Amino acid sequence: MAAAASETPDPDRPRSRPGPPSPPGPRPRPRVRTAFGVVEGRTGPGGIAVFRGIPYAAPPVGARRFAAPEPPEAWDGVRDAGAYGPTAPKVPYPEAFAALLPDPEVPGDDCLNLNVWTPDPAPSAPLPVMVWIHGGALTRGSSAVPVYDGSAFARDGVVLVSVNYRLGVLGYGLFPDAPANRGLLDQIAALAWVRDNIAAFGGDPGRVTVFGESAGAISIGALLAAPRAAGLFRQAVLQSGAPEVLPRDRVRAMVRRMAALLKVPATAEAFAGAALPDLLAAQAAVLRRSSPLLGGPAFGLVADPDTLPPDPLEAAAARGDVPLLLGWTAEEYRLWLAPTGTMRVLDRLGPLSVALGRIRSGKDRAAVRALRAERPGAGPADLLGHLLTDRLLRDPLRALAGAAGRSAPSFVYEFAWPSGIPGLGSCHALELGFVFDTLDVPEASMLAGPDAPRELAGEMHAAWVRFAVDGDPGWALWNGDGPPKVFGGPGRGGPEGAEPVRVGAVTTRRVLP
């Protein structure tokens, strides 16, 4: 499965629920003039125009490897935009996660590129725009993941843009001789490209909604806080990620560990002289000692006077004029703990696991007692997972949604449908195929399992479209203490012929023979 996940995706493979069939015969190839030259895309099912691999910045190679993004060079003639562009250099997921998370790799240097799906490059009225920032712990992922296909958004009247940005040490390594947060600077450069060019694709640069999941949502939080991003978008969606910065020493430790393996100084100049395969091998080695739940050195955003304030949650909350849609899955932690067998280990540790969760989350004993009462069937691993998820995601997202002085609306959701893969429950990233309405893409079943409910995908996708169109996904405003809007849940939308299987506090389903 891991090998299949690394293959270059076929950009013309049919996607989920296409629009009306196109007339027979050769499909016309749409052309659009950007500020840097003409691009030629493809016409997909239902007449959707798709442009892939459009550069928004120059290739980050040579002297630009650790520099801020620079504009791309203009080109003469027509540039083909029929295939996904190169993905940012990265290392594969470990085997346990590669079986669940597709992560295509497209070789090439020109990795600062984006894709556009549009129902009409020349509509009678400009269309709302959504810009997708992918997740992957700021070390993996790309816009070429098949689940992120934007056809359904274009089918429903939204111009969808998805973006690649630098990852790992190239995007987030902290050096004394290079700008910090280069991946964030890439994202800001992509949004500036959208501002200057999206009208040519039928989009309205004044109606841009940014959305992202996991590290993508952390990036959205940073964009809310970053002064350089002001005015580049109107609304924001944060899925399973909250505004944060890591301590500089924690990020710097990753660079020092890599430098020790490479036997070079921990400077951008020295790292720029290393061969890319050697850099990635050293990065893979240090990533094996990093955990999203339990902490330790990691690549991530840092406070920086040129890009990001010390408290991005506070700064993002101060952007009270930006409508927000934000939420989480019911059991985020199961993606990190279940595939590796860590759930079983934590359950065997019993009270020690709960104590670790309480200490790491900063919760008191009363909070643990309340959690036990709320989830009487939860084992130690589930209790630890819920405590840490509160600390990392739910508490800061609730604080952002209910920040004092907000004049714009906030809408909060929880995705609670359990995966058809036993043990995963309502895990991190499970909602993605539902948001993009791409459950028919084969890669969606890697995480969701077989027979995921299409009607739930239709409901969730429609809510995201409504939010992009008029700022209202279709449920009540967040009032600070009420329940979130819940999508799915145990016993709802499971495959026919499935029997419930209890896994800790989670109901998952096993398809019977």
N, C-alpha and C positions, 0 to 999 in steps of 0.2 A: 504493500500500500504506500509506503514511504517513497519508493521509487516512482510510482505512478504520479504521486503528488508533485514531484519536481519537474514534470514534463511541461514544455511550453503549451499553453492552452490554445485550442483552435478558436480564433475569434469569430468565426462564422458558424459555429455550432448552434443549432436552434436553442432558444432559451425558453424559460417558463412562460406559459400563457401568452403567446404572441397576439398581436392585434389581428385585424382582418387580413386575409391572404392578399399578397400583391398580385397584380396582373401577370399572366405568363410572359415569358421572354426574358431577355437580359435585364437585370436591374440597373438603373442609372447610377452612376457614381457621383454623389454630391460634392461640390467644391465650395470652399469658403475662403475668403481672403482674411488672414490675420495681420497683425501689425508687423509680422516677420516674413510673411509670404503666404502663398496659396497652399491649402491642404486638400487632399482628395480622400474622402471617406468611402463608406459602403452603405448601401441601402439594405436594411434588415427587414424581417417580417413586419407586415403592417405599414411599410413605408418609412419606418424609423431610420433616421440618418445617424450613422455611428462613425466617429473619428477617433482613432486610437494612436497613442504614442506621439502626441504633439509636444515638442519641447517648449517648456516655459522658462528654462534657464540653460546656461551653457553646461556641457559635460563637466562634472567635478573631477577632473583628472589633472595629473601633473601639479603645477603650482596652485591649482584650484581645489585640490583634494580636501583640504581643511579650511578653505576660505569661504566667506559668505557667497551666496549664489550671485551670479552675474547674468545679464540678459543673454539669450541665445543669439547666434549670428543669423542675420537674415539670409534667405535663400532665393535664388532665381528659379523660375519655372514652377512646377507643381510638385509638392512633396507628398508621397504616398502615406496615407494615414489609415491603412487597412488592417494593420496588425499591432498588437500591444508592443509598446516600446520596452527597452531594457529595464529590468528591475534593479533596485538598489542592491549593491553587494551585501550578502548576508550568509549566515550559516544555516544548515537545515535544522528543523526541530529534532529533538531526541525522538527515538523510534516510537515511544508510547504516545507522543503527541502528533507525530507525523501521520499516524493512522487515523487521526481525528480532524486535523486542520490542514486543508490543502494549501500549498504554498509554492506556486509555480516559480520557476527561475527562467528569465529571459536574458541571455548574455548580451553584453554591449556596454559602452561607456556612457551613452546618452540617457542616463537613468532619471534625470529630472524632467519627467514628461507627465502628461495627463491625457485623459480620454473624455470625450463628450458624446452623449446620446441626446438627440433632439428630435421631437416629433415633426419639426418644420424649421429649417434654417431661416425662413422668411415668413413668419406668421403675420396675421393681420394685427395682432397686439403682442407685445413682448411677454414672454412666459416666465413664471417663477423658476429659480435656479436652486439646485441643491448641490453642495460640494462635499464629497465623501473623503474623510481622512481615515485610512485603514488602521487597524490595531496590529498587535504582534510584539508587545513589550518593548517597542522602539528598537527592536533588533531583528524582527522578521516581518513577513507579510508584504503585500504589494497590491496595486490596483488591478492586477491581472487575475486575482483569485476569482474563479468562475461564479461563486456565489454573489459577488459584487456586480454582476452584470446589470447595467442600468436600463435595460429595455422596458421593464415594467413601469418605471418612473416616466420615461418618455411616452410610453403608451397612454399614460394617464395625465399628460399635459405638462410635465415638468422637464426642464433641461437638467440632465444629471452629469456632473463632472466628478471624476475620480482621479486621485493624485498619487504619484510616487514621491518619496522624499528620502533623504539619506538616513541610514539606520546605524545602530551600534556605535562603534568607535568613530566611524566617519561622520555620523550626524550628531552624536552626543558625548563623545570622549572629551574630557576637559583638559585643556593644554594651556600653558602660560603664554604661548605664542600664536594662538588662534582664537577666533571669536567663539564664544560659548553658544550652545543651543542652535547649532547649524541646521538641524532637521526642522526646527521651528521656523528659522529664517527661510528655508525652502518652502514651507507651507505658506508663509506670508507672501513670498514671491509668486506662488501659484495663484493666490487670491488676487494679487495685483494683476496678473495675466487675465483672470476672469473679469475683473473690473474693466479692463481695457479692450477685451476681445469678445466677450460672451454675447454681446448684442448681434454680432455677425452670425451667430448660431441660433438666433431667435430668442435668447435669454434677456432678462431684464437685470442689468447690473445693480439696480436699486432694490431688488427683491431676492437677495442671496441668503440661503439658509445653509450654515455649515453643520455637518453632523459626522459623528465618529463613534467608534466603540473601543472599549478598553484603552490601550495607549492612544488610540485615535480620539477618544473622549477626553483623556488627559490633555491631549493637544488642543482640543476645542476649548477646554478651560484655560489653557495658556493663551490662546488667541483672544479670549475674552479679557484677559488681564494685560496683554502686551500692548503698550502704546502704539507700536508700529502697525498693528492690525486694525486700529480704530478706523471705522468707516468702510471697511472692506466687506462687511456682511451685516444683515439686519436681524437674523434669528439664529438660534443655536440649539442643537440636539446633542445631549451627552448620554451615551449608552454604556453603562457599567464602567465608568471612569470619572474621577473628580479632579478638580484643579489641584496640583501639587508641585512642589519642587523637592528634590533630594538634597541632603547635605553635600556640600562641595567635596568634602573629604571622602564621602562614600563613592562618588563618581570618580574622583581622582584616583582612588585605590584601584579601580578597574584598569586605568591606564598604566599605573605603576606595575601591576601584575603582568600586563601584556608586555611592558617594556622589559621586565625581567626575563620573560620567555624569549623575546626577540633579541635580547642582549644589546639594546640601544637605549639612549636617554629617553625619558618620558616627555618628549617634546613633539610638536606637530612637524617640525622640520625633519626630525629623525624618522618619525612614522611615515612621512611622505616619501622617504627614500626606501622604505621597505616594499618588497613585492606584495601585491594584493593577496595572493594565496597565503603568504606567510602571516599577514595581518589577520586574515579570517581564521586561520588555524589557531593563532593565539587567542583571538576573541572567543572561539568555540571552547577553548580550554578554561578560560576564566568564567564563561557563562555557566558552566557546569556547577559552579559553586555559588550561584545566585538563585534566590527564591522570591517570587512575587508576594508570598504570604508571610514568610518568616524573616525577611530582611537580608541584610548583608550588603556588600558592595554591588553596585548595579549601574547600568547606563540609564540616564534620565535627565530631565530638565533641571536646571539649577537657577537660583537667583543670580541675576546679572544686571548691572546698571544700564547696559545697552539694549537689553531685550525683555527682561522679566523681573517684576518686583519681588521682594522677599516673601510676601504672602499672596500667592496668586488666587487663593480662595477668597480672601478679603477684597482683592482688586476686582475679581470677576463679579463678586456680589455687589460691588459698587456700580457695575454696569446695569443699573436697574431699568434701563430703557430697552433692553434686549429680551424679547419673548423667549422663553426656555421650555423645552420638552426634555425631560430627563428621567432616568430610572435604572433598573437593575433586573437581574434574574433572581429567582427565589433561592437558588443554591449555587451561587457563583463559584464557590470554593471547590466544588466537586470536579471541575475540569482540571484543577491543579493537583488534587489529592487522590482522586479515584484511579486514574489510569496507571499510576506508578505503584499502587498498593499501599500508599501512605495512609489511607483511611483505615485499613486493617491494623496497621502499626499503632496509630493513634488510639483506636478503640482498645487495643490490648494494654496500652499505658493507662487507660482509665482516668482516674482523678488528676493525674499529672498532666494529661492533655488539656483538661478543663482549666487547670491552674495556669498552664502556659497561655491558653487563649485569653484568660482574664488579664494576665500581666501584659501581654503584647497589645491587647486592645485598650488597656487603661480603664476597663469596666470594673465596677465594684461587685461585691458578693451579692448585693441585692439584684443587680442586673442579671447575674447568672441564675439566681432563683426565679426571677421573672421569666427568663428564657426557658428554663426547665418546665415551668408551669404552662407556658405557651406551646411547647413542643414536648409533650410527655414521653413520646417514643424515641426521642433523639438520643443517640449514643454520644460518647465523648468526642469523637471526630466531628460529628455534626455540630455539637455545641461549640467547639473550638472554631470551626469554619464560620458559623454564624457570628460569633463574637468578632473575629477578624474582618469579616465582610462589613459589619457595622462600622468598624473603625476606618476601613479603607474606602468604602463606597457609600453605604446608606447614610451614615451620619453627615458627611460633608455634602452630599447631594441634597439632603433635606435642608441643610443650612443654606445652601445656595438658593434653593427654590423659595425658601421663606425668609430671605434676607430682608432686614428692615429697610424701608425706603424704596423698595421695588415698585416702579410704576407700571411695568410691563407684566403680562401674565406668566405664570409658571404652571406647567402640567407635569404630573408625576405618574409613572407607571411601574408595574412589576410584571415580568414575564414568568409565568409559573407552569407552563406546560412541560411535563417531563419527557426527556428524550426516550426514544424507543430502544436505546442501547442501555442494558441494565447497568446500574451503578452511577450513571451520569446525572440522573435527575434533571432539574431545571438549571443546568450548568452555565457557566460563563460562555458567551459567544453563541449560545444556542438560538437566540432570536434572529440572527442575521439573515438566514434564508427566508424568514417570515417578513422582515422589514423590506427586503429587496424583492419579495415574491418570486423567489428562484428555487423553490423546493423541487422542481422538476429537473434541475441541474444535478447530474449524478453525484457531484462532490458534496451536495447538501446532505445526503444520507450518511456521510462519514460521521457526522456529529449528531444528526437528528434521528438516524435509524430509518427503517422503511416505513412507508405509509404515514408520514407526518401530515397533519390535517391542513389541507389546502384552504379550507374556509377560514381558519385562524390566520393563515398568511394573508388572505384577502382583507380580513379585518384590520390587521396590524399595518399592512402596507398602506391601506386607504387612510388610516389615521395620520401617517407620516406625510402623505400627499396633501391631506387637508391642512395640516400645519404649515406646509410650504406655501400653499395657495392663499390661505386667509388667517394663519396664526392660531387656529383653533382645531385641535385634533379630534374633538368630539366628546369630551367629558369635562367634568367640573374642574374649576381652578383649584390648585393646591391651597389649602387653608392653614397649613402649618402642622396640623395634628391628625387630620383625617386619613383614611386609608387611600392608597394609590389606586389608580385604574389597574385591574388585573386582567392580563391576557392569558387565557388557558388555565391550567391547573390540573391536579390529579383527578382522574376520572372523567376528564373532558377532552375529547378530540383524539383519543388513543386509537390504534389500529383495531379493526374488527378481528375477532377471534383471539384477543390478547387477554391474558389473565394478569391481574395486578401482582406485583412482587414487591414486598417491603424491603427497602434497603435503608437501614437507619430510620430516619424520619421521612423518607422519601418514597413515594409510590412511583416506580417505573413500570415498564411493561415488557413482557417477553412474548414474541410472536410464537404461537403454538404451531407445531407441524401439522 
